Amino acid sequence: MARISTRLLFRFTHFPLPLPFKSVDRSSSPFSSFPEPVHSPDTTNPPRHNQSHSLLQSCQSVRELFQFHGHLITSGLFNDHFWANRVLLQASEFGDIVYTVLIFRHIKVPNTFCVNRVIKAYSLSTVPLEAVFVYFEWLGNGLRPDSYTFLSLFSACASFGCGASGRKCHGQAFKNGVDSVMVLGNSLIHMYGCCKHIELGRKVFDEMSTQDLVSWNSIVTAYARVGDLYTAHDMFDVMPERNVVSWNLMISEYLRGGNPGCAMKLFRNMVNVGIRGNNTTMVNVLSACSRSARLNEGRSVHGFMYRASMKFCVFINTALVDMYSKCHRVSVARRVFDRLMIRNLVTWNAMILGHSLHGNPKDGLELFEEMVGELREINEETGNGKKFKQDEGKRKVFPDQITFIGVLCACARAGLLKDAENYFDEMINVFLVRPNFGHYWCLANVYVAVGLIEQAVEILRNMPEDNEDFSSESVVWIDLLTTCRFVGDVSLGEQIAKYLIDMEPKNDSYYRLLLNIYAVAGRWEDVSRIKLLMKEKRLGTMSGCRLVDLKEIVHSLKLGNHLQERMKETNTVIH
């Protein structure tokens, strides 16, 4: 079948934009406000009908769906509501929001099922609030929403954290008489927790006629999300029943709240009551061991997984590499790493950072060379000597900002100035990774390590002022200074920052640099003083200086977040 682009796909159609909903009786289907056309595959060209259905089921990508959609248009089947709905459903499941909306706009009279699919697609996209706009737009066109409509709307408001829109959608659910549905009540609790409206979430919970396990998990998570771990734990203690998700929620929230000790205590209690745990449990517990450098407990958890015959997935293996590295057993971490058949970017970063920060930095550089060896070969084959063809390396492990933090930290510890300069240039011009505060700081450390103080000053002075990462992400990148700083002391960095401020007293980036240096040294009174000074001088807002626990290095935050995000599906409370 010939290739067909999205733009050309609809050149063959003459459908107008969707018309308002017709005023008809609701069907008995929970999805639809309109009766579906009667399809009779046995009487209406059954061979072609069956063949088309098989083709649709065989689509494995949006590109193949494009071709099938073109087939429906040229054969006239797209006029049939059955096929229009099926193509819309398939496009939304592929996650292509643009294509989904494009199909929707070419359905003559979309029913509630169609609108629900578009709302759900938006709720899962990067612009979730568009789901709310679509709902109110079609409400004026006669939409008769059902419980599925509001489930996606609440999810969209939770993703964006918009309490105002959430309350409006809650009011709409009440007006349509579906707010008493248990699954919607659970979704409301989750939404209000994400929007920091815990009082409203608790009110929904208390007014539910029946509360299931998901209801309890949702309210516990809601309290934890607003930082009230005390009440969250109280609610956890009085739960009528608990499953592994309940335990994982509390363990992960204590870990998120910077209390790995309580997370470990909960894990021991969970094992004592006979719940073994799952992959999410083990990733959280190993992260707790790594953050508090609990080597003995980390070893015990490792042994527990063997005794329980648990399957070691890439997430658990990466957490093990991270744990042993942070507990200064880099050789053990490397043995775990070398035995892995599957390694993702987070795994490589964990091991590179382990060598670079806790072991032999040259081993970290050698591992980086092994990681990017194939990518460099691809780059040479393309004949492009300046920029790497990222699409050529999409099946390879591609280095990111974290990777180069580890590489530059290794160069700083080993005093490899020439290598650091080459890696920094390669990061920007070959791998197209944008440098941020952490990279500039590491490079300055390399110059200081070889005695070139003036050059270090120039690097910090010439950091791009429009570098968004310098402000918005400083809370993350600042953590590398605990292990990669001027000869183990921040005093020289302080002197450099003050020198830059004296030279350009109105340059707010130098004040942010000094603030970061004080934060690394744990001088919080000086942090507050600099923030107050900036406010008085009206040098700009400190949007990136919501300084939290800075006792960990950069990969403590990033690696832990990646692991927990990738395990989110087993930690979910609503879906």
N, C-alpha and C positions, 0 to 999 in steps of 0.2 A: 504494500500500500504506500502511495506517495507521501512524502513528508508534508506537513501542513502546520503553519504557524498560528498563534492565537489571533493575530490581526487578520490573517486571511481566512480563518475558520468561519467567521461570521459574514464574510462577503456574500455567501450564498443565501443568507437569511434575510427575510424582509419583515421580521417580527417587530412590533412596536415595543416600547418599554412596558413593564408590567402594569396592568390595569388595576384599578381599585378592586377590592374584594366584592364579590356579589353577595347580596343579601339572600342567603339560602339557609336552610336548616342544617344544623351541625350533624355530621355523620357519627356513627358509634365509635369510630377509630379514635384512639387517644392522641393521634398525631395530626389529624386532619380536620379542618372545618368544612371541607367540601367533599362531596362524594367523588371517588375516583372513577374514571372511565372504566367501563367493563372491558376486560381484555380476554380474548378467547384465542389463545395460541393454537388451538386445535382447528379453528375454522378460519382464522385470518392469516393466511400464508404461514402456516406453522414452520416450514423448513427455515425460512428467512428469520422468523421470530426466534426460533431456538438457536440458530447460528449466531444471531446478534447477542443473545444472552450469554452464550459461551465466550464470545469475543470480549464482552464487558468484564466477565469474571477473570479473564486471562490478563487484563491490563495490570502491569506491574509498576508503571510510572506515569507521570503526567503526560509525557511525550506519546506514550501508547494510547492514553486516553484521548489526546488531541486527534489522533488518527481515527479512533473509533467514533468520536464525536462527528468528525467529517463524514464518516460512513453513514451515520444516522441522518445527517442533514441532506446528503445527496440522495438517500433512499426515501426521504420523507417521513422517517420514523420519529424524528425529533419533535414533530407536532403532537405526538402522543404523550399525554401527561406521564404515563408509566415510564417511558424512556427518559424524558426530561428530568424526572425526579431521580432516577437511578444515576444518571450522569452527574447531576448536582451532588448527590450523596458521595459518589466516588471521588469527585474533585475535592470536596471538603475533607474527606479522609486522607487525601494526599497532602493536605495542609497548604494548598496553593490558594490563598485568599483572593488574589486578583482574578484567577480563572473561575473560582467559585462564584464571585459576584458577577462576572461577565456572563456566565451561564444563567444565573438568576434573572438578570435583566432581559434575557431573551426568552423567558418562559411567559407565555401569553397571559395566563391567569394563575399566578402562584398561589398555592394553598398554604395552610398553616405549617404543614410539613416542610415546604420549601423555605419559608421565612425562618423556621426554627433551625434549619441547617445553616443558613447564613448567619444567624445570631450566634450559633455555637462556633462556627468557623472564626468569626471575629473575636469571640471570647478567648479562643486559643491562640490568637495572633498577637503581634506586637502592638496592636491598637485596639485593645479590648473594649474601650468605651464606645467604639463605633457600634458595638452590639446594642447599646442603649439607644443610640440615635436611630438605628434601623427599626428597633421595636416601636418607638413613638411615632416614627414616620408611617409605618404600616398600621399602627393602631388607628390613625386618622383615616386610613383607607379601608377600614372594616375588619382588621385582623381580630380573630377571636382566640386569644392566647390560651394555652393549657399549661400543665405543670412542667412539661419539658421546656417550654419557653422561658419560664422563670428560673429554672435550674441553670440554664446557660447565662441568663442575665446576672444572677447572683455571683456566678463564677467570674464573669467579666468585671464586676464591681470589686470583687475580692482581689483579682489580679492587679487592678489599677490602684486599689486602696482608696476608692472614692466613696466616702460615707454618704455624701449628699445624694448621689445617684442611687446608691444602695437603698436608702430610705424611700426614694421615689418608687423604685421597683418593688420594695416590700409593700408599699401602699397599693400598687397595682395588683399584686398577688392577693391582698386582702379584698379588694373590690371584686376580683374575679372568683373569690371563694375557694382558692386553692392553698391558702397560707397554712391550713391545718394539716396538709399532707406532711408526713413525717420526714421524708427525704428533703423537702423544701425547708422544713424547720432546721434540720441539720445543716443545710447549706447556708441558711441565714446566720446561724451561730458562727459558722466558719467565716462568712463574709464580714460580720461585725467585728470579729476578732482581728481580721486582716486590716480593717479600717480603724482599729484602735477604739472602737465604741463598745467596750466590754459591758457597760451597763445594759445596752440594748440587747447584746448577745445573751446576757444572763436572764433578761426578762423573757426572751423567746424560749430559752431553756426551761425556765420555771413554769411557763404557761403551757408547755407541751402536755397534752393529755397522756401520752406514752413516750418514754425515753428509752431508746435502744443503746447498744454499745457505741454506735457511731455518735450518738448525741453526747454521751459522756466524753468520748475522745475529743469531740469538737470543742466542748466548753473548757476542758483541761488545756487544750492547745491555745484557745483564745486567751486565757489568763496568762499563759506562758509568753505569748506573743507580745503582750503589753508589759512584760517584765515583772509580773506578779507571780513569781515562782512559789511563794509561800501559799497563796490561795490555790494555785494549780496543784500543788502537792496535796493540800487538804482535800480537794475534790478527787484527786487520784486515790487517796486512802479510803474514801467512802464509796467508791464505785462498786455497784453490786456484782460486777464481774469484770475481768480484765483479759485481754488477749495480748499477743506479742506486739501488736501495734500500739496498745496502750503503754506498755513498758518502753518501747522504742521512743514514743513521744516524749516521755519524761526524761529518758536518758539523753536524747538529742537536745532537749531544751536546756537541761543543766549544762551540757557541753557548750551550747550556744551562749549561755549566760556566763561562761568563764569559770565554771565550777566542776572540773573533771573529777574531783574527789567524790562528790555526791552522785555523779554519773556511775562511777565504779561501784559505789555502795548499792545503788539500785540494781545494777547488773548481778551482784552477788545475791541480793534478795530474790531476784527473778529466778536465778538458778535454784535457789533453796526451795522455792515453791513448785519446782518441777517444770518450768518453761525453759526450753533449750535456747530459744532465740533463732534469728535468721541472719542473712547476710548483712542487713541493715544494722542489726544489733552489734555484730562483730566489728563492722567498720566504725561505728560510734565508740565502742569500748576501746578499740585499738587507738583511735584518735585521742581519747581521754588519756590513755597511757603515754602517748607520745607528747602531749601537751604538758604533762606533769612529770615527764621523764621517769615513769614508773617501769623500769626494766623488768623487775621480777614479776610484777603483775602482768605485763605484756607477754612475758614468756609463758605464764600460766594460762593466759587466754589462748595463746598459740597452741599449747598442748591440749587445752580443752577442746579445741576444734578438731584436732586429730583424734582424740578419744571419742568424740561424738560423731566421727565419720562425716563431718561437714564438707561440702564441696567448696574448694578454694577457687572463687571467681576472680576476675581481674581487679575488682574493687577491693576485695579482702587482701589480695597479694600486694596491691599498691599500698594499702594501709600498713601492712607488715613491713614493707621497705621503709616507709616513712617513720614508723615507730622505732625500728632498730637504729635508723640513722640518727634520730633525735635523742636516742638514749646512748649515743656515742658507741654503738656497735656496728660501725659501717661495714666491716668485713662480713658480718652475718647478713646485713641488708643486701650486700652484693651477692651473696650465695643464693638468697631468695630470688633476687632479680635475675640472675643467670639461669635459673631453672625454669623461668616463666616461658611458656609457649606463646602467650598473648600479652602484648604490652601496648598500652595506649600512651598518649602524650603525658598524662598525669604520672604514669609509672616512670617514664623516662625522666621527667622533671624531678620526681622524688629522689631518684638515685643520683642524678647529676648534682642536685643541691646537697644531698647527703655527703658526697665526696667533697664538694666545694666548701662546705661550711663546717663539717664535722670530721672529715678525714683528710686524705691526701688530695690537695686541689688539682694536682696534675692528673690524677685518676679521673677526676670530673671532666677535665678537658679532653682526655682520651675517649671517654664515653660519649661526649658531645660529638667528637669527630666520627665515631662509629654511627651515631644517630643520623647525622646529616650526610654521611658518605654517599649514599645512593642519590640523595637530592642533588648533590653537587655534580654527580655524573650526568644526571638528567639535564641539568643546567648547561653543562658543557656540550651535550648532544644537540641542544636547541640552538647553539651558536650565539646565544645572548650572554655576553660577558658581564652585564651590569645588573640585570634584574632576573630573579628566578620566576619561571613560569609556574605559578601556584596551581593552575589547573592540571599541569602535568604531574604534580606531586600530591594530588588529592587522595590517593590511596596510600601515601606514605605518612610517616609521622613528621609533622611540620613544626619547627620550633616556634615558640611564642615569647611573650615578654618575660614570663617566669624563667624560661630556659636561659635566656641571655642574662638575667639577673645572676643565675648560678654561675654562668661562664665568667662574667666580669668579677664576681666575688672571688672565684678561683684565681683569676689573674691578680687581683689585689692582694690575696694572701701569699701568692707565690712571687709577687713583684715582677710580673711579666708585662712590661709596658708595651713592647712592640706587638705582642699577641693581643693585648687588650684593645689597642688601636685598630688592629685588623678585624677583630671580632665586632667591634662597635660599628665599623664601616660596613662589614658584611651584613650585620643586622639590619641596617637602614637600606642599603643599596642592593642587596641580593635577596634577603628574605623579607624585605618590605615591612619590618616591624618598627613601629613608631616608638622612639625612646621616650622615657618619662623620667621623673625625678630620681627614681632608684637607679637607673642606668647612668645618669650623669654623676650621681654621688659615688657610685662604684668606680667609675672612670677616674674621678678626682682622687679617690683613695689610692689608685694605682700610681698616679703621679707622685703623691705624697710618699708612698712606700719607697720610691727610688730617689727621693729628695728634691723633687721638682715642685716646690710649693707654689711658685708664681703661676705655673701652668695649671695647677689645680684650682687656683683662684679664678683664672680666666675661664675655665670650664664652667664653674658655678655662676660666674658673672654672665656668661653668654648663653645660658639656658633660654630656650625660646619662651617669650612671654605669653604666647598664645597656646602653650602646651597645656591642654585641659587636664591631662593626667597629673600635672604638677600640683594642681589644687584639689580637684575632685577625688583623686585616688591617693593622695599623700598619706591618708590614714592607713593604707595598706603598704605602700612602698617604704614608708619610714621604718618599718620593722627590721629591714635588713641591716640597719645601722647598729643593731645590738651585736652583730657579729662582724660587720664589715665597716669599720670606722677608723679614723686616723690613728694608727699605731696604738689601737686599744684604748684611746682616750678621746673624748669629744672636745677637749679644750682647744685643740688646734682648729677644729671645725667652727667652734664658737668665735675664735679670733678672726677667721676668714669671713664669716657671716657679718660680724661687726664692722670689719674693714669695708665690705661691700656696701653696708648701710651708710657708713661715713662718706663713701664716694658718691652714692646716689640715695639720699635719705628719703626720697619719695617713691622709690621702686618697691612696691609691696611684695614682690617675689622674694627679695632678700630677707624681709621680715618673716615670711613663711619658712624660709630656709632655717633661720635662727630658731623659730618656734619648733620646727621638727627636731633640731639638734637638742634642744632642751627636753623635749618629750622623750627622746631616746635615753637621755641621762637620768630620766625620772625626776627632773626638776620641775614639778608641776606648778609651783608658785611662779616660776619664771615663765612658764607657758601662759598662765593666766595674765601675767603682767604684759607680755608681748601682745596678746590678743586685745587687752584693754588699750594698750598704746596705739595699736592699729585703728581701733575704733575711734579713739580721740583724734588721731591724725586723719581719719576718714580716708584710709588708704584702700578701702575695699572690704568686702565681706570675706570671712574665713570659711567658705562653704565646705572645704575639705578638711577642716580641723576639728571634726567631732571625734576627738582622740579617745580611744578606748584602751583596752588592755594591750600594752605595747611590749609585753615581755617576750613575745614570740617573733621569730624571723618571718620573712615574707611568705615562705612556703607553708608556714603553719596555717596562715589564714587561707591562702589560695587553694592549697592542696586539700585542706579539710572541706572547704566549700565545694570544690569540684566533686569530691567523693560523695558528699551528702546530697548534692544536686542530682548526681547520676543514679543515686539509690532512691530518689524521691517516690518512684512508683510504689515501692513497698512501704513507704511511710505515710501514704496519703490517708486522710480521714473521711473524705467526702465521696470520692469516686473510686 
